[in-house]
């Protein structure tokens, strides 16, 4: 539950390169992250997480919800 930006980016860099299975609290940007506020829909996932998992060879990534 870090603020987006540098703190979250740095935490993502701690995920080992040889990770097979990753479990995170929230989703990466654009993957299972659609949210709405009134009539407005948007993707609420984390772009830094998306960039990090794109560099990994994951077998599975499980994540929780968007508020």
HTML snippet that shows the backbone in 3Dmol.js (N, CA, C, O; Angstrom):
<script src="https://3Dmol.org/build/3Dmol-min.js"></script>
<div id="view" style="width:600px;height:400px;position:relative"></div>
<script>
const pdb = `
ATOM      1  N   UNK A   1       0.827  -1.184   0.000  1.00  0.00           N
ATOM      2  CA  UNK A   1       0.000   0.000   0.000  1.00  0.00           C
ATOM      3  C   UNK A   1       0.878   1.257   0.000  1.00  0.00           C
ATOM      4  O   UNK A   1       0.634   2.198   0.755  1.00  0.00           O
ATOM      5  N   UNK A   2       1.875   1.256  -0.836  1.00  0.00           N
ATOM      6  CA  UNK A   2       2.742   2.430  -0.972  1.00  0.00           C
ATOM      7  C   UNK A   2       2.152   3.411  -1.963  1.00  0.00           C
ATOM      8  O   UNK A   2       1.312   3.050  -2.787  1.00  0.00           O
ATOM      9  N   UNK A   3       2.596   4.651  -1.879  1.00  0.00           N
ATOM     10  CA  UNK A   3       2.214   5.647  -2.869  1.00  0.00           C
ATOM     11  C   UNK A   3       2.825   5.260  -4.206  1.00  0.00           C
ATOM     12  O   UNK A   3       3.935   4.730  -4.264  1.00  0.00           O
ATOM     13  N   UNK A   4       2.101   5.525  -5.264  1.00  0.00           N
ATOM     14  CA  UNK A   4       2.646   5.250  -6.596  1.00  0.00           C
ATOM     15  C   UNK A   4       3.806   6.185  -6.877  1.00  0.00           C
ATOM     16  O   UNK A   4       3.940   7.242  -6.261  1.00  0.00           O
ATOM     17  N   UNK A   5       4.618   5.785  -7.795  1.00  0.00           N
ATOM     18  CA  UNK A   5       5.807   6.562  -8.118  1.00  0.00           C
ATOM     19  C   UNK A   5       7.045   5.854  -7.604  1.00  0.00           C
ATOM     20  O   UNK A   5       7.085   4.626  -7.541  1.00  0.00           O
ATOM     21  N   UNK A   6       8.032   6.612  -7.245  1.00  0.00           N
ATOM     22  CA  UNK A   6       9.343   6.071  -6.863  1.00  0.00           C
ATOM     23  C   UNK A   6       9.285   5.025  -5.746  1.00  0.00           C
ATOM     24  O   UNK A   6       9.943   3.992  -5.874  1.00  0.00           O
ATOM     25  N   UNK A   7       8.531   5.236  -4.651  1.00  0.00           N
ATOM     26  CA  UNK A   7       8.514   4.208  -3.594  1.00  0.00           C
ATOM     27  C   UNK A   7       8.005   2.855  -4.095  1.00  0.00           C
ATOM     28  O   UNK A   7       8.566   1.815  -3.749  1.00  0.00           O
ATOM     29  N   UNK A   8       6.966   2.865  -4.892  1.00  0.00           N
ATOM     30  CA  UNK A   8       6.411   1.614  -5.399  1.00  0.00           C
ATOM     31  C   UNK A   8       7.308   1.005  -6.470  1.00  0.00           C
ATOM     32  O   UNK A   8       7.454  -0.215  -6.540  1.00  0.00           O
ATOM     33  N   UNK A   9       7.899   1.840  -7.292  1.00  0.00           N
ATOM     34  CA  UNK A   9       8.849   1.361  -8.297  1.00  0.00           C
ATOM     35  C   UNK A   9      10.007   0.630  -7.619  1.00  0.00           C
ATOM     36  O   UNK A   9      10.378  -0.468  -8.032  1.00  0.00           O
ATOM     37  N   UNK A  10      10.574   1.238  -6.582  1.00  0.00           N
ATOM     38  CA  UNK A  10      11.699   0.625  -5.867  1.00  0.00           C
ATOM     39  C   UNK A  10      11.303  -0.706  -5.230  1.00  0.00           C
ATOM     40  O   UNK A  10      12.087  -1.656  -5.242  1.00  0.00           O
ATOM     41  N   UNK A  11      10.106  -0.781  -4.680  1.00  0.00           N
ATOM     42  CA  UNK A  11       9.641  -2.039  -4.074  1.00  0.00           C
ATOM     43  C   UNK A  11       9.517  -3.124  -5.143  1.00  0.00           C
ATOM     44  O   UNK A  11       9.854  -4.282  -4.895  1.00  0.00           O
ATOM     45  N   UNK A  12       9.037  -2.755  -6.321  1.00  0.00           N
ATOM     46  CA  UNK A  12       8.913  -3.717  -7.411  1.00  0.00           C
ATOM     47  C   UNK A  12      10.248  -4.271  -7.868  1.00  0.00           C
ATOM     48  O   UNK A  12      10.334  -5.412  -8.323  1.00  0.00           O
ATOM     49  N   UNK A  13      11.283  -3.464  -7.747  1.00  0.00           N
ATOM     50  CA  UNK A  13      12.614  -3.915  -8.154  1.00  0.00           C
ATOM     51  C   UNK A  13      13.155  -4.999  -7.228  1.00  0.00           C
ATOM     52  O   UNK A  13      14.121  -5.680  -7.571  1.00  0.00           O
ATOM     53  N   UNK A  14      12.542  -5.164  -6.061  1.00  0.00           N
ATOM     54  CA  UNK A  14      12.958  -6.208  -5.123  1.00  0.00           C
ATOM     55  C   UNK A  14      12.420  -7.593  -5.506  1.00  0.00           C
ATOM     56  O   UNK A  14      12.838  -8.599  -4.933  1.00  0.00           O
ATOM     57  N   UNK A  15      11.495  -7.649  -6.472  1.00  0.00           N
ATOM     58  CA  UNK A  15      10.983  -8.942  -6.931  1.00  0.00           C
ATOM     59  C   UNK A  15      12.117  -9.633  -7.690  1.00  0.00           C
ATOM     60  O   UNK A  15      12.614  -9.095  -8.679  1.00  0.00           O
ATOM     61  N   UNK A  16      12.526 -10.809  -7.241  1.00  0.00           N
ATOM     62  CA  UNK A  16      13.639 -11.498  -7.903  1.00  0.00           C
ATOM     63  C   UNK A  16      13.350 -11.808  -9.372  1.00  0.00           C
ATOM     64  O   UNK A  16      12.218 -12.123  -9.738  1.00  0.00           O
ATOM     65  N   UNK A  17      14.377 -11.716 -10.200  1.00  0.00           N
ATOM     66  CA  UNK A  17      14.233 -11.981 -11.629  1.00  0.00           C
ATOM     67  C   UNK A  17      13.770 -13.398 -11.915  1.00  0.00           C
ATOM     68  O   UNK A  17      13.116 -13.633 -12.931  1.00  0.00           O
ATOM     69  N   UNK A  18      14.091 -14.347 -11.051  1.00  0.00           N
ATOM     70  CA  UNK A  18      13.748 -15.754 -11.280  1.00  0.00           C
ATOM     71  C   UNK A  18      12.446 -16.166 -10.593  1.00  0.00           C
ATOM     72  O   UNK A  18      12.271 -17.336 -10.256  1.00  0.00           O
ATOM     73  N   UNK A  19      11.542 -15.227 -10.385  1.00  0.00           N
ATOM     74  CA  UNK A  19      10.265 -15.510  -9.743  1.00  0.00           C
ATOM     75  C   UNK A  19       9.369 -16.304 -10.694  1.00  0.00           C
ATOM     76  O   UNK A  19       9.219 -15.938 -11.860  1.00  0.00           O
ATOM     77  N   UNK A  20       8.774 -17.393 -10.194  1.00  0.00           N
ATOM     78  CA  UNK A  20       7.833 -18.199 -10.981  1.00  0.00           C
ATOM     79  C   UNK A  20       6.385 -17.794 -10.712  1.00  0.00           C
ATOM     80  O   UNK A  20       5.581 -17.682 -11.637  1.00  0.00           O
ATOM     81  N   UNK A  21       6.061 -17.575  -9.438  1.00  0.00           N
ATOM     82  CA  UNK A  21       4.704 -17.238  -9.028  1.00  0.00           C
ATOM     83  C   UNK A  21       4.759 -15.960  -8.191  1.00  0.00           C
ATOM     84  O   UNK A  21       5.546 -15.851  -7.251  1.00  0.00           O
ATOM     85  N   UNK A  22       3.922 -15.013  -8.547  1.00  0.00           N
ATOM     86  CA  UNK A  22       3.886 -13.731  -7.850  1.00  0.00           C
ATOM     87  C   UNK A  22       2.473 -13.471  -7.348  1.00  0.00           C
ATOM     88  O   UNK A  22       1.504 -13.658  -8.085  1.00  0.00           O
ATOM     89  N   UNK A  23       2.353 -13.043  -6.106  1.00  0.00           N
ATOM     90  CA  UNK A  23       1.061 -12.657  -5.531  1.00  0.00           C
ATOM     91  C   UNK A  23       1.200 -11.216  -5.055  1.00  0.00           C
ATOM     92  O   UNK A  23       2.076 -10.896  -4.252  1.00  0.00           O
ATOM     93  N   UNK A  24       0.325 -10.357  -5.560  1.00  0.00           N
ATOM     94  CA  UNK A  24       0.338  -8.950  -5.167  1.00  0.00           C
ATOM     95  C   UNK A  24      -1.052  -8.551  -4.680  1.00  0.00           C
ATOM     96  O   UNK A  24      -2.047  -9.211  -4.978  1.00  0.00           O
ATOM     97  N   UNK A  25      -1.093  -7.475  -3.939  1.00  0.00           N
ATOM     98  CA  UNK A  25      -2.378  -6.995  -3.412  1.00  0.00           C
ATOM     99  C   UNK A  25      -3.291  -6.526  -4.537  1.00  0.00           C
ATOM    100  O   UNK A  25      -4.465  -6.893  -4.583  1.00  0.00           O
ATOM    101  N   UNK A  26      -2.759  -5.728  -5.433  1.00  0.00           N
ATOM    102  CA  UNK A  26      -3.557  -5.182  -6.526  1.00  0.00           C
ATOM    103  C   UNK A  26      -3.019  -5.621  -7.874  1.00  0.00           C
ATOM    104  O   UNK A  26      -1.950  -6.226  -7.950  1.00  0.00           O
ATOM    105  N   UNK A  27      -3.750  -5.321  -8.934  1.00  0.00           N
ATOM    106  CA  UNK A  27      -3.363  -5.747 -10.274  1.00  0.00           C
ATOM    107  C   UNK A  27      -2.418  -4.775 -10.972  1.00  0.00           C
ATOM    108  O   UNK A  27      -2.271  -3.624 -10.561  1.00  0.00           O
ATOM    109  N   UNK A  28      -1.787  -5.257 -12.027  1.00  0.00           N
ATOM    110  CA  UNK A  28      -1.025  -4.353 -12.876  1.00  0.00           C
ATOM    111  C   UNK A  28      -1.982  -3.545 -13.767  1.00  0.00           C
ATOM    112  O   UNK A  28      -3.131  -3.939 -13.969  1.00  0.00           O
ATOM    113  N   UNK A  29      -1.512  -2.449 -14.279  1.00  0.00           N
ATOM    114  CA  UNK A  29      -2.324  -1.581 -15.144  1.00  0.00           C
ATOM    115  C   UNK A  29      -2.844  -2.353 -16.358  1.00  0.00           C
ATOM    116  O   UNK A  29      -2.071  -2.985 -17.078  1.00  0.00           O
ATOM    117  N   UNK A  30      -4.167  -2.296 -16.578  1.00  0.00           N
ATOM    118  CA  UNK A  30      -4.777  -2.875 -17.757  1.00  0.00           C
ATOM    119  C   UNK A  30      -5.132  -4.350 -17.683  1.00  0.00           C
ATOM    120  O   UNK A  30      -5.643  -4.912 -18.652  1.00  0.00           O
ATOM    121  N   UNK A  31      -4.869  -4.986 -16.545  1.00  0.00           N
ATOM    122  CA  UNK A  31      -5.164  -6.418 -16.402  1.00  0.00           C
ATOM    123  C   UNK A  31      -6.077  -6.609 -15.189  1.00  0.00           C
ATOM    124  O   UNK A  31      -5.615  -6.558 -14.049  1.00  0.00           O
ATOM    125  N   UNK A  32      -7.349  -6.825 -15.429  1.00  0.00           N
ATOM    126  CA  UNK A  32      -8.299  -7.047 -14.336  1.00  0.00           C
ATOM    127  C   UNK A  32      -8.430  -5.872 -13.399  1.00  0.00           C
ATOM    128  O   UNK A  32      -8.698  -6.048 -12.211  1.00  0.00           O
ATOM    129  N   UNK A  33      -8.243  -4.671 -13.922  1.00  0.00           N
ATOM    130  CA  UNK A  33      -8.211  -3.499 -13.037  1.00  0.00           C
ATOM    131  C   UNK A  33      -9.261  -2.441 -13.363  1.00  0.00           C
ATOM    132  O   UNK A  33      -9.130  -1.291 -12.944  1.00  0.00           O
ATOM    133  N   UNK A  34     -10.297  -2.817 -14.105  1.00  0.00           N
ATOM    134  CA  UNK A  34     -11.294  -1.811 -14.461  1.00  0.00           C
ATOM    135  C   UNK A  34     -12.091  -1.394 -13.233  1.00  0.00           C
ATOM    136  O   UNK A  34     -12.590  -2.232 -12.481  1.00  0.00           O
ATOM    137  N   UNK A  35     -12.197  -0.109 -13.051  1.00  0.00           N
ATOM    138  CA  UNK A  35     -12.925   0.471 -11.927  1.00  0.00           C
ATOM    139  C   UNK A  35     -13.852   1.547 -12.474  1.00  0.00           C
ATOM    140  O   UNK A  35     -13.723   1.967 -13.624  1.00  0.00           O
ATOM    141  N   UNK A  36     -14.774   1.980 -11.653  1.00  0.00           N
ATOM    142  CA  UNK A  36     -15.660   3.056 -12.091  1.00  0.00           C
ATOM    143  C   UNK A  36     -15.895   4.031 -10.953  1.00  0.00           C
ATOM    144  O   UNK A  36     -15.837   3.690  -9.772  1.00  0.00           O
ATOM    145  N   UNK A  37     -16.160   5.246 -11.362  1.00  0.00           N
ATOM    146  CA  UNK A  37     -16.482   6.310 -10.418  1.00  0.00           C
ATOM    147  C   UNK A  37     -17.587   7.123 -11.081  1.00  0.00           C
ATOM    148  O   UNK A  37     -17.336   7.899 -12.003  1.00  0.00           O
ATOM    149  N   UNK A  38     -18.798   6.938 -10.605  1.00  0.00           N
ATOM    150  CA  UNK A  38     -19.928   7.552 -11.285  1.00  0.00           C
ATOM    151  C   UNK A  38     -20.093   6.905 -12.648  1.00  0.00           C
ATOM    152  O   UNK A  38     -20.208   5.684 -12.752  1.00  0.00           O
ATOM    153  N   UNK A  39     -20.106   7.715 -13.687  1.00  0.00           N
ATOM    154  CA  UNK A  39     -20.233   7.202 -15.053  1.00  0.00           C
ATOM    155  C   UNK A  39     -18.876   7.008 -15.723  1.00  0.00           C
ATOM    156  O   UNK A  39     -18.809   6.619 -16.889  1.00  0.00           O
ATOM    157  N   UNK A  40     -17.815   7.271 -15.005  1.00  0.00           N
ATOM    158  CA  UNK A  40     -16.467   7.199 -15.574  1.00  0.00           C
ATOM    159  C   UNK A  40     -15.832   5.850 -15.265  1.00  0.00           C
ATOM    160  O   UNK A  40     -15.768   5.444 -14.105  1.00  0.00           O
ATOM    161  N   UNK A  41     -15.365   5.157 -16.294  1.00  0.00           N
ATOM    162  CA  UNK A  41     -14.634   3.900 -16.119  1.00  0.00           C
ATOM    163  C   UNK A  41     -13.164   4.147 -16.423  1.00  0.00           C
ATOM    164  O   UNK A  41     -12.828   4.944 -17.298  1.00  0.00           O
ATOM    165  N   UNK A  42     -12.299   3.464 -15.703  1.00  0.00           N
ATOM    166  CA  UNK A  42     -10.863   3.648 -15.901  1.00  0.00           C
ATOM    167  C   UNK A  42     -10.116   2.426 -15.404  1.00  0.00           C
ATOM    168  O   UNK A  42     -10.655   1.615 -14.650  1.00  0.00           O
ATOM    169  N   UNK A  43      -8.871   2.303 -15.836  1.00  0.00           N
ATOM    170  CA  UNK A  43      -7.986   1.245 -15.365  1.00  0.00           C
ATOM    171  C   UNK A  43      -7.206   1.775 -14.176  1.00  0.00           C
ATOM    172  O   UNK A  43      -6.472   2.758 -14.287  1.00  0.00           O
ATOM    173  N   UNK A  44      -7.372   1.116 -13.039  1.00  0.00           N
ATOM    174  CA  UNK A  44      -6.796   1.610 -11.797  1.00  0.00           C
ATOM    175  C   UNK A  44      -5.558   0.837 -11.339  1.00  0.00           C
ATOM    176  O   UNK A  44      -5.038   1.094 -10.253  1.00  0.00           O
ATOM    177  N   UNK A  45      -5.087  -0.096 -12.146  1.00  0.00           N
ATOM    178  CA  UNK A  45      -3.921  -0.883 -11.761  1.00  0.00           C
ATOM    179  C   UNK A  45      -2.630  -0.084 -11.787  1.00  0.00           C
ATOM    180  O   UNK A  45      -2.614   1.086 -12.169  1.00  0.00           O
ATOM    181  N   UNK A  46      -1.570  -0.721 -11.383  1.00  0.00           N
ATOM    182  CA  UNK A  46      -0.267  -0.073 -11.211  1.00  0.00           C
ATOM    183  C   UNK A  46       0.614  -0.240 -12.455  1.00  0.00           C
ATOM    184  O   UNK A  46       0.918  -1.361 -12.861  1.00  0.00           O
ATOM    185  N   UNK A  47       1.012   0.866 -13.045  1.00  0.00           N
ATOM    186  CA  UNK A  47       1.868   0.841 -14.231  1.00  0.00           C
ATOM    187  C   UNK A  47       3.268   0.325 -13.899  1.00  0.00           C
ATOM    188  O   UNK A  47       3.880  -0.359 -14.719  1.00  0.00           O
ATOM    189  N   UNK A  48       3.780   0.643 -12.713  1.00  0.00           N
ATOM    190  CA  UNK A  48       5.106   0.149 -12.323  1.00  0.00           C
ATOM    191  C   UNK A  48       5.104  -1.368 -12.182  1.00  0.00           C
ATOM    192  O   UNK A  48       6.073  -2.029 -12.556  1.00  0.00           O
ATOM    193  N   UNK A  49       4.022  -1.919 -11.644  1.00  0.00           N
ATOM    194  CA  UNK A  49       3.912  -3.375 -11.536  1.00  0.00           C
ATOM    195  C   UNK A  49       3.837  -4.000 -12.922  1.00  0.00           C
ATOM    196  O   UNK A  49       4.454  -5.038 -13.161  1.00  0.00           O
ATOM    197  N   UNK A  50       3.099  -3.394 -13.831  1.00  0.00           N
ATOM    198  CA  UNK A  50       3.020  -3.896 -15.197  1.00  0.00           C
ATOM    199  C   UNK A  50       4.397  -3.940 -15.847  1.00  0.00           C
ATOM    200  O   UNK A  50       4.761  -4.938 -16.470  1.00  0.00           O
ATOM    201  N   UNK A  51       5.158  -2.869 -15.705  1.00  0.00           N
ATOM    202  CA  UNK A  51       6.500  -2.827 -16.292  1.00  0.00           C
ATOM    203  C   UNK A  51       7.407  -3.905 -15.686  1.00  0.00           C
ATOM    204  O   UNK A  51       8.212  -4.512 -16.392  1.00  0.00           O
ATOM    205  N   UNK A  52       7.273  -4.137 -14.380  1.00  0.00           N
ATOM    206  CA  UNK A  52       8.122  -5.144 -13.729  1.00  0.00           C
ATOM    207  C   UNK A  52       7.748  -6.548 -14.178  1.00  0.00           C
ATOM    208  O   UNK A  52       8.630  -7.343 -14.501  1.00  0.00           O
ATOM    209  N   UNK A  53       6.450  -6.873 -14.207  1.00  0.00           N
ATOM    210  CA  UNK A  53       6.078  -8.243 -14.575  1.00  0.00           C
ATOM    211  C   UNK A  53       6.353  -8.518 -16.052  1.00  0.00           C
ATOM    212  O   UNK A  53       6.529  -9.672 -16.444  1.00  0.00           O
ATOM    213  N   UNK A  54       6.392  -7.475 -16.871  1.00  0.00           N
ATOM    214  CA  UNK A  54       6.751  -7.665 -18.283  1.00  0.00           C
ATOM    215  C   UNK A  54       8.187  -8.158 -18.442  1.00  0.00           C
ATOM    216  O   UNK A  54       8.529  -8.754 -19.463  1.00  0.00           O
ATOM    217  N   UNK A  55       9.022  -7.915 -17.444  1.00  0.00           N
ATOM    218  CA  UNK A  55      10.424  -8.331 -17.503  1.00  0.00           C
ATOM    219  C   UNK A  55      10.653  -9.702 -16.866  1.00  0.00           C
ATOM    220  O   UNK A  55      11.773 -10.213 -16.876  1.00  0.00           O
ATOM    221  N   UNK A  56       9.598 -10.294 -16.314  1.00  0.00           N
ATOM    222  CA  UNK A  56       9.705 -11.582 -15.636  1.00  0.00           C
ATOM    223  C   UNK A  56       9.111 -12.682 -16.495  1.00  0.00           C
ATOM    224  O   UNK A  56       8.299 -12.413 -17.380  1.00  0.00           O
ATOM    225  N   UNK A  57       9.507 -13.908 -16.241  1.00  0.00           N
ATOM    226  CA  UNK A  57       8.927 -15.079 -16.910  1.00  0.00           C
ATOM    227  C   UNK A  57       8.043 -15.816 -15.907  1.00  0.00           C
ATOM    228  O   UNK A  57       8.350 -16.932 -15.488  1.00  0.00           O
ATOM    229  N   UNK A  58       6.951 -15.175 -15.536  1.00  0.00           N
ATOM    230  CA  UNK A  58       6.059 -15.735 -14.528  1.00  0.00           C
ATOM    231  C   UNK A  58       5.246 -16.895 -15.086  1.00  0.00           C
ATOM    232  O   UNK A  58       4.832 -16.886 -16.245  1.00  0.00           O
ATOM    233  N   UNK A  59       5.028 -17.892 -14.237  1.00  0.00           N
ATOM    234  CA  UNK A  59       4.079 -18.960 -14.565  1.00  0.00           C
ATOM    235  C   UNK A  59       2.683 -18.539 -14.159  1.00  0.00           C
ATOM    236  O   UNK A  59       1.703 -18.925 -14.796  1.00  0.00           O
ATOM    237  N   UNK A  60       2.586 -17.742 -13.091  1.00  0.00           N
ATOM    238  CA  UNK A  60       1.289 -17.288 -12.600  1.00  0.00           C
ATOM    239  C   UNK A  60       1.453 -15.998 -11.813  1.00  0.00           C
ATOM    240  O   UNK A  60       2.463 -15.782 -11.144  1.00  0.00           O
ATOM    241  N   UNK A  61       0.440 -15.145 -11.908  1.00  0.00           N
ATOM    242  CA  UNK A  61       0.390 -13.923 -11.103  1.00  0.00           C
ATOM    243  C   UNK A  61      -1.015 -13.801 -10.549  1.00  0.00           C
ATOM    244  O   UNK A  61      -1.974 -13.598 -11.294  1.00  0.00           O
ATOM    245  N   UNK A  62      -1.129 -13.927  -9.238  1.00  0.00           N
ATOM    246  CA  UNK A  62      -2.408 -13.755  -8.561  1.00  0.00           C
ATOM    247  C   UNK A  62      -2.436 -12.397  -7.883  1.00  0.00           C
ATOM    248  O   UNK A  62      -1.439 -11.954  -7.312  1.00  0.00           O
ATOM    249  N   UNK A  63      -3.578 -11.745  -7.949  1.00  0.00           N
ATOM    250  CA  UNK A  63      -3.703 -10.441  -7.291  1.00  0.00           C
ATOM    251  C   UNK A  63      -5.117 -10.242  -6.788  1.00  0.00           C
ATOM    252  O   UNK A  63      -6.050 -10.936  -7.192  1.00  0.00           O
ATOM    253  N   UNK A  64      -5.246  -9.288  -5.907  1.00  0.00           N
ATOM    254  CA  UNK A  64      -6.513  -8.997  -5.268  1.00  0.00           C
ATOM    255  C   UNK A  64      -7.400  -8.083  -6.075  1.00  0.00           C
ATOM    256  O   UNK A  64      -7.609  -8.299  -7.268  1.00  0.00           O
ATOM    257  N   UNK A  65      -7.903  -7.097  -5.446  1.00  0.00           N
ATOM    258  CA  UNK A  65      -8.990  -6.290  -5.983  1.00  0.00           C
ATOM    259  C   UNK A  65      -8.626  -4.824  -6.154  1.00  0.00           C
ATOM    260  O   UNK A  65      -7.593  -4.343  -5.689  1.00  0.00           O
ATOM    261  N   UNK A  66      -9.511  -4.155  -6.833  1.00  0.00           N
ATOM    262  CA  UNK A  66      -9.466  -2.701  -6.928  1.00  0.00           C
ATOM    263  C   UNK A  66     -10.626  -2.180  -6.097  1.00  0.00           C
ATOM    264  O   UNK A  66     -11.747  -2.673  -6.217  1.00  0.00           O
ATOM    265  N   UNK A  67     -10.365  -1.187  -5.255  1.00  0.00           N
ATOM    266  CA  UNK A  67     -11.431  -0.614  -4.427  1.00  0.00           C
ATOM    267  C   UNK A  67     -12.458   0.086  -5.265  1.00  0.00           C
ATOM    268  O   UNK A  67     -13.426   0.627  -4.731  1.00  0.00           O
TER     269      UNK A  67
END
`;
const viewer = $3Dmol.createViewer("view");
viewer.addModel(pdb, "pdb");
viewer.setStyle({}, {cartoon: {color: "spectrum"}});
viewer.zoomTo();
viewer.render();
</script>
